[in-house]
């Protein structure tokens, strides 16, 4: 048996002119697998950076002003999109790591924990240099679905009947202590700001985003009690807005 | 005499040395085939339950794939683990092609029985023929993962690292698999009311 089998194997190899695949193919394959692994770690880290940025600009201190069930509202506004993106990148990175030459030796939990640690460390670094903010702004600019999602998510800050509006300042009327605001839903408001408290270094200037707490008086008139800056730098306005710089006005009277 | 010396020369070479030689000279691959064909054929028959002819077909594929991928072998693992891994994968592929569940045909030897029985820490004496017959059936009833890992451990005498490299699973998983396989074997044994 042995003689026939080994002879027939060699015959087949010779007859079909079978050659070993070149070493470079395997080296290249291994490099590609590692490259894809690191690309996924990078994008996972970028997702972490965006999450850190969004958590940083969220007005955690203001949720209690939203009335019923602030915790429920917090849960609604968590950055699920980026958390999901991070999870996907993490799983893809795991898959490719496991397919490296020795990746199978370490088990799912060890590999995933290592990847999470790596992503968080790198993500914190990317956040520190502002990459999280830039990624968020750019993504919102290029992905209309994401911008729409953010608008929907931020509607919790735009409930005029409950005394909150979120929008962009369109015109400032210094003399009368008021400004015109276009809210997230596209509605226009005249905001009486002369009696309002200004918080967080808010700027009453055209094209600045603000959150206004107060009371709706009449159709499209809002009496402001507290005004906060809206920290998220994503541009919620339609692309056709013309930007015009006007002098800052300090409504606080200082 | 010369021919014998020539053959002896190759038999003294390590697997890694033979691989290097085979990459330079195709004919040297013959020595790798001769070194492993008997072992691998038995292994294929044990884990697959295929006939000898089908097993030889699979073995042929194994050696061809080994030759084609010879440049991918490096010293991060043993050559024997690497070629056993190719064999394991080829058996799985064959099962998929035939859409067959692996059946177990075991030709047990005393060493295997002694290894397994001793590892399970049993100490009663039994009728060896009766034992051989029933343990073969019991192993045949285990699921394929458990059966294969018991065969690798107690028959092929592979250590945990080698099994890890063959099956491409972490060593912890291999240890768990072996533990569960032994437990599963014990449960089947109790059903048969065979006391080792």
Interface residues (C-beta under 8 A of the other chain):
Chain A: X1 X2 X5 X6 X8 X9 X10 X12 X13 X14 X18 X19 X20 X21 X22 X23 X25 X26 X101 X102 X104 X105 X106 X107 X110
Chain B: X23 X26 X27 X29 X30 X33 X34 X37 X38 X56 X59 X60 X63 X64 X67 X68 X69 X70 X71 X72 X74 X76 X164 X168 X169 X170 X171 X172 X173
